[in-house]
Amino acid sequence: MKHPDAWRIKAILTGSAGNLVEWYDWYIYATFSLYFAPVFFPKGSYTAQLLNTAAIFAVGFLMRPIGGWMFGRIADKQGRKASMTLSVLLMSLGSLLIAFTPSYNSIGLAAPALLLLARLLQGLSVGGEYGTSATYLSEVATPELRGFYSSFQYVTLIGGQLIALGVQMLLQKVFLTADQMHEWGWRIPFIIGAALAFFALYLRQHMQESTSFEKIKDTREKGSLKLLFRRHPRAVMTVVGLTMGGTLAFYTYTTYMQKFLVNTVHLTIERSTTITFFLMLIFACLQPLFGWISDIYGRKPLLIGFGILGTLFTVPILTATSQTSSEWTAFWLILLALIIVSGYTSINAVVKAELFPAEVRALGVGFPYAITVAIFGGTAEPIALYFKKIGHEPMYYWYVTICIFISLLVYITARDTKKTSLLDRDV
């Protein structure tokens, strides 16, 4: 087996580091919303305040298709490096805005309005980040190890949430009291995120461009939606279908699960944070393993495995978790779910990149993915909280199951991209 050259490893590490910072900035909103929900909205029930913050979280997702189009176009026309540098700059601006926005009691409706603006900027940023970083990591990896090395996109994506949880645990247990956390302590991680984003900006300004882009940079027809939909309509629809169930399951068991443990299982915020932290740590470690397995046996078996197991076990896992009073039982149930979801998360980036040629790859990966995530991933929390509010929480479990089953049908009928990869044209 051939191993990547030193420059490839450096490129993967640089791209992953920037991705890590981007996703940390994105996830601290979801992680700390348990604290700042009452700050930006008028008094009411706690579930209603969480629903308001979750709604703004969802609105941020609506910018992701625009970001996927805008940054995908930049990546295919100007280069992966230019696109990734600009996206991390926008993310830092969003974090700074949240960190310094006054409370609802101080400035009234301007507080949630500024919060919304910050999330729109961050949604634009992260919408472009996924497609470009997935493309970049897939392009710089060697053919024999594409599944393994591209899996580090989700390692860093999960890692961003992991760091957010780690910061939360340190603030909760070491540095601040509960009252301080609710009053002003939640602003600290957003300041940290902005500082880290400027560091990532420096790294990306010195990263090496992918050879795949260098080969097509003088091509006149590239990076347009017209070209994408005219020549690759099947690949676009495949991205939508394979993302639908996977992204909904991912957001259910990651960003929403912390609130589920507090709001439904009735754990404390501190215990929920601790459990989620260790679950995310294990989940991150699973990604390279599953990616490596796909390099040996193909992408399709892992996707089908996720589809079948997700369809069969989503309702039993969520039902059992909601009814348990044991932290350990909840931990093992959610871990089982994350193992199942790893069949999708570990390889979805490389599968999408393998569907498109270099001249529309970043746009093809990022744009249809961002639309699907906006519809299904971004609405996961609001829909779950709505069913909780009206007293029909199990309906959400069935909703997730149906979406996974629809994706399973796509997995079964799609080709194994490891065998038909358009990335091989770039070698």
C-alpha positions in Angstrom: 0.0 0.0 0.0 1.3 3.4 -0.9 1.5 6.0 1.8 0.9 9.8 1.2 3.9 12.0 0.7 4.9 14.5 3.4 3.2 17.4 1.5 0.0 15.4 1.4 0.0 14.8 5.1 0.8 18.5 5.8 -2.1 19.5 3.5 -4.5 17.2 5.2 -3.5 18.4 8.6 -3.7 22.1 7.6 -7.1 21.6 5.9 -8.4 19.6 8.9 -7.2 22.2 11.4 -9.1 25.0 9.7 -12.2 22.7 9.4 -11.9 22.0 13.2 -12.0 25.7 14.0 -15.0 26.3 11.7 -17.1 23.5 13.3 -16.1 24.6 16.8 -17.5 28.0 16.0 -20.6 26.5 14.5 -21.3 24.1 17.4 -20.8 26.4 20.4 -24.1 27.9 19.5 -25.9 24.6 20.0 -23.7 23.6 23.0 -24.2 26.9 24.9 -27.8 27.6 23.9 -28.9 25.9 27.2 -27.3 28.9 28.9 -28.0 31.9 26.6 -31.5 31.0 25.5 -33.1 33.2 28.3 -30.6 36.0 27.5 -31.8 36.7 24.0 -35.6 36.0 24.3 -38.4 37.2 26.7 -39.3 35.2 29.7 -41.4 32.1 29.1 -41.2 28.3 29.4 -37.7 26.9 29.1 -38.7 24.6 26.2 -40.2 27.7 24.4 -36.9 29.6 24.8 -34.9 26.6 23.5 -37.3 26.4 20.6 -36.6 30.0 19.8 -32.8 29.5 19.8 -33.2 26.2 17.8 -35.3 28.1 15.2 -32.4 30.6 14.7 -30.1 27.6 14.6 -32.3 26.3 11.7 -32.4 29.7 10.0 -28.6 29.6 9.9 -28.9 26.4 7.9 -31.0 28.3 5.3 -27.8 30.2 4.4 -25.9 27.0 3.8 -27.1 26.4 0.2 -26.1 30.0 -0.6 -22.7 29.4 1.0 -22.4 26.0 -0.8 -23.1 27.7 -4.1 -20.9 30.8 -3.5 -17.9 29.1 -2.0 -18.2 26.1 -4.3 -18.1 28.4 -7.2 -15.0 30.2 -5.8 -13.3 26.9 -5.1 -13.8 25.6 -8.6 -12.9 28.9 -10.3 -10.3 30.5 -8.0 -9.0 27.5 -6.1 -9.8 25.5 -3.0 -7.4 27.6 -0.9 -9.1 30.9 -1.7 -12.5 29.5 -0.8 -11.4 27.9 2.5 -9.6 31.1 3.6 -12.6 33.3 3.0 -15.1 31.0 4.7 -13.1 30.9 8.0 -13.0 34.7 8.1 -16.8 34.9 7.9 -17.1 32.4 10.7 -14.9 34.5 13.0 -17.0 37.6 12.4 -20.2 35.7 13.4 -18.6 34.5 16.6 -17.5 38.0 17.6 -21.0 39.3 17.0 -22.6 36.8 19.3 -20.0 37.3 21.9 -20.7 41.0 22.2 -24.4 41.3 21.6 -26.3 42.7 24.6 -29.2 40.9 26.2 -32.9 41.2 25.4 -33.4 43.1 28.7 -30.8 45.7 27.5 -31.7 46.3 23.8 -35.0 44.5 23.3 -35.7 42.9 19.9 -32.3 44.0 18.6 -30.8 41.2 20.6 -32.4 38.3 18.8 -32.0 40.2 15.5 -28.2 40.5 16.0 -28.1 36.8 17.0 -29.9 36.0 13.8 -27.5 38.1 11.7 -24.5 36.3 13.3 -26.0 32.9 12.5 -26.7 33.9 9.0 -23.0 34.8 8.5 -21.9 31.6 10.1 -24.4 29.6 8.0 -23.0 31.1 4.9 -19.5 30.2 6.0 -20.1 26.6 7.1 -22.2 26.1 3.9 -19.1 26.7 1.9 -16.7 24.9 4.3 -18.2 21.5 3.9 -18.0 21.2 0.1 -14.6 22.8 -0.3 -12.9 20.9 2.6 -14.5 17.6 1.5 -13.2 18.3 -2.0 -9.7 19.3 -0.8 -9.2 16.4 1.5 -10.3 13.9 -1.1 -8.1 15.4 -3.8 -4.9 15.5 -1.7 -5.2 11.9 -0.4 -3.7 9.0 -2.3 -6.2 6.7 -4.2 -5.6 3.8 -1.8 -6.4 5.8 1.3 -9.1 8.2 0.2 -11.7 6.8 2.6 -9.3 6.9 5.5 -7.9 10.5 5.0 -11.2 12.1 3.9 -12.8 10.7 7.1 -10.8 13.3 9.0 -13.3 15.9 7.8 -15.8 14.3 10.1 -13.1 13.8 12.8 -12.6 17.5 12.8 -16.4 18.2 12.4 -17.0 16.1 15.5 -13.9 17.4 17.0 -15.3 20.9 16.8 -18.3 19.8 18.9 -15.9 17.9 21.2 -13.9 21.0 21.9 -17.0 23.1 22.5 -18.2 20.5 25.0 -14.7 20.5 26.6 -14.7 24.2 27.0 -18.2 24.0 28.5 -17.0 21.3 31.0 -14.0 23.4 32.1 -16.1 26.5 32.6 -18.8 24.5 34.5 -16.5 22.5 36.7 -13.3 24.6 37.1 -13.7 28.3 36.4 -17.2 29.5 36.8 -20.3 29.0 39.0 -23.7 28.2 37.5 -24.9 31.7 37.9 -21.8 33.1 36.2 -22.3 30.7 33.3 -25.9 32.0 32.8 -25.0 35.6 33.2 -21.9 36.1 31.1 -19.7 32.9 31.1 -21.4 31.6 27.9 -19.8 34.5 26.0 -16.3 33.2 26.6 -16.3 30.3 24.1 -17.5 32.7 21.3 -14.5 34.9 22.0 -12.2 31.8 21.9 -13.8 30.8 18.7 -13.1 34.1 17.0 -9.5 34.0 18.1 -9.0 30.4 16.8 -10.7 31.4 13.5 -8.0 34.1 13.0 -5.3 31.4 13.6 -7.0 29.1 11.1 -7.0 32.0 8.7 -3.2 32.2 9.0 -2.9 28.5 8.4 -5.0 28.5 5.3 -3.2 31.4 3.8 -0.1 29.2 3.8 -1.7 25.9 2.7 -0.8 24.2 -0.6 -3.4 24.1 -3.5 -4.6 20.7 -4.6 -3.0 19.3 -7.8 -6.5 18.5 -9.1 -7.4 22.2 -9.2 -4.0 23.1 -10.6 -4.7 20.8 -13.6 -8.0 22.5 -14.4 -7.4 26.1 -13.3 -7.1 27.3 -16.9 -10.3 25.5 -18.0 -12.8 28.1 -19.1 -16.0 26.2 -18.3 -16.0 25.4 -14.6 -17.8 26.2 -11.3 -21.2 26.9 -12.7 -24.7 25.6 -11.7 -25.6 25.4 -15.4 -22.7 23.0 -16.1 -23.4 21.1 -12.9 -27.1 20.4 -13.6 -26.7 19.9 -17.3 -23.9 17.3 -17.2 -24.3 15.7 -13.7 -28.0 15.7 -12.7 -27.9 12.1 -11.5 -24.9 12.8 -9.3 -26.7 15.8 -7.8 -29.8 13.8 -6.9 -27.5 11.1 -5.5 -26.0 13.6 -3.1 -29.4 14.7 -2.0 -30.6 11.1 -1.4 -27.6 9.8 0.4 -27.4 12.9 2.6 -31.1 13.0 3.7 -31.2 10.3 6.3 -27.5 10.6 7.3 -27.6 14.2 8.2 -30.9 13.9 10.1 -29.5 11.0 12.2 -26.2 12.8 12.8 -27.8 16.0 14.1 -30.3 13.9 16.2 -27.5 12.1 18.0 -25.1 15.0 18.3 -26.4 18.5 18.6 -29.9 17.6 19.7 -29.0 14.7 22.0 -27.5 17.0 24.7 -30.9 18.8 25.0 -32.7 15.5 24.8 -30.8 14.3 27.8 -31.8 17.4 29.8 -35.3 18.0 28.5 -36.5 14.4 28.2 -34.2 12.1 30.3 -34.1 14.9 32.9 -30.3 14.9 33.5 -28.6 18.0 34.7 -26.9 20.2 32.1 -23.5 19.3 33.7 -24.1 15.5 33.5 -25.5 15.8 29.9 -22.4 17.7 28.9 -20.1 15.1 30.4 -21.9 12.2 28.7 -22.0 13.9 25.4 -18.3 14.8 25.5 -17.2 11.2 25.9 -19.7 10.0 23.3 -18.3 12.5 20.8 -14.7 11.5 21.6 -15.5 7.8 20.8 -17.5 8.9 17.7 -14.5 10.9 16.4 -12.2 7.9 16.8 -14.5 5.7 14.9 -14.4 7.8 11.7 -10.9 6.8 10.4 -11.6 3.1 11.2 -14.8 3.1 9.1 -13.0 5.1 6.4 -10.2 2.6 6.3 -12.7 -0.3 6.0 -14.3 1.5 3.0 -10.9 1.6 1.3 -10.8 -2.2 1.6 -14.4 -3.3 1.0 -15.9 -0.3 -0.8 -18.2 2.6 0.2 -21.5 0.9 -0.6 -21.5 -1.8 2.2 -21.0 0.8 4.9 -23.8 3.0 3.5 -26.2 0.1 3.2 -25.3 -1.1 6.7 -26.2 2.4 8.1 -29.4 2.4 6.2 -30.6 -1.0 7.4 -29.5 -0.6 11.0 -30.8 2.9 11.2 -34.2 1.9 9.8 -34.5 -1.0 12.3 -33.1 0.5 15.5 -33.8 4.3 15.5 -37.2 4.0 17.2 -36.1 1.4 19.8 -32.9 3.3 20.7 -34.7 6.7 21.1 -37.6 5.1 22.9 -35.4 3.3 25.4 -33.2 6.3 26.0 -36.3 8.5 26.7 -37.6 6.0 29.3 -34.3 5.2 31.2 -33.3 6.9 34.4 -29.7 5.4 34.2 -26.9 7.5 32.8 -25.0 4.4 31.8 -27.9 3.0 29.9 -28.4 6.3 28.0 -24.6 6.3 27.3 -24.6 2.8 25.7 -27.8 3.4 23.7 -26.5 6.6 22.2 -23.1 5.0 21.5 -24.8 2.2 19.6 -26.6 4.8 17.5 -23.3 6.6 16.8 -21.7 3.4 15.7 -24.5 2.9 13.2 -24.3 6.5 12.0 -20.6 6.1 11.4 -21.4 4.1 8.3 -22.5 7.3 6.8 -20.5 10.1 8.4 -17.1 8.4 7.9 -17.3 8.2 4.1 -20.0 10.6 2.9 -17.4 13.3 2.0 -15.4 11.1 -0.2 -18.4 9.4 -1.8 -19.7 12.9 -2.9 -16.3 14.0 -4.2 -15.9 10.8 -6.2 -19.2 11.6 -8.1 -17.9 14.8 -9.8 -15.0 15.9 -12.0 -12.6 18.5 -10.8 -14.2 21.4 -12.7 -17.5 21.2 -10.7 -16.4 19.1 -7.7 -16.6 21.6 -4.9 -19.9 23.0 -6.2 -21.3 19.5 -6.8 -20.4 18.3 -3.3 -21.3 21.5 -1.5 -24.5 22.9 -3.1 -26.9 19.9 -3.1 -25.5 18.8 0.3 -26.2 22.2 1.8 -29.7 22.3 0.5 -30.4 18.8 2.0 -28.8 19.7 5.3 -30.8 22.9 5.5 -34.0 21.0 5.0 -33.3 17.9 7.2 -30.3 18.6 9.5 -31.1 22.2 10.3 -34.7 21.4 11.2 -33.9 18.4 13.4 -33.9 20.3 16.7 -37.0 22.5 16.0 -39.0 19.5 14.8 -37.9 17.4 17.8 -38.7 20.2 20.2 -42.0 20.9 18.6 -43.1 17.2 18.9 -41.9 17.4 22.5 -44.0 20.6 23.2 -47.2 19.1 21.8 -46.8 15.9 23.7 -46.0 13.5 20.7 -42.3 13.1 21.0 -42.2 9.5 19.5 -43.5 10.9 16.2 -40.0 12.4 15.8 -38.4 9.0 16.1 -40.5 7.7 13.2 -39.7 10.8 11.2 -36.0 10.0 11.5 -36.6 6.4 10.6 -38.5 7.2 7.4 -35.8 9.6 6.2 -33.1 6.9 6.8 -35.2 4.4 4.9 -35.5 6.7 1.9 -31.7 7.1 1.9 -31.3 3.3 2.1 -33.1 3.0 -1.2 -30.6 5.4 -2.7 -27.7 3.4 -1.3 -29.0 0.2 -2.7 -29.5 1.5 -6.2 -26.3 3.7 -6.4 -23.0 2.6 -7.7 -20.0 2.0 -5.4 -18.0 5.2 -6.0 -14.7 3.5 -5.0 -14.9 1.5 -8.2 -16.1 4.4 -10.4 -14.4 7.4 -8.8 -13.9 10.5 -11.0 -11.1 11.4 -8.6 -9.0 8.8 -10.5 -9.0 11.1 -13.5 -6.9 13.6 -11.5 -4.1 11.2 -10.7 
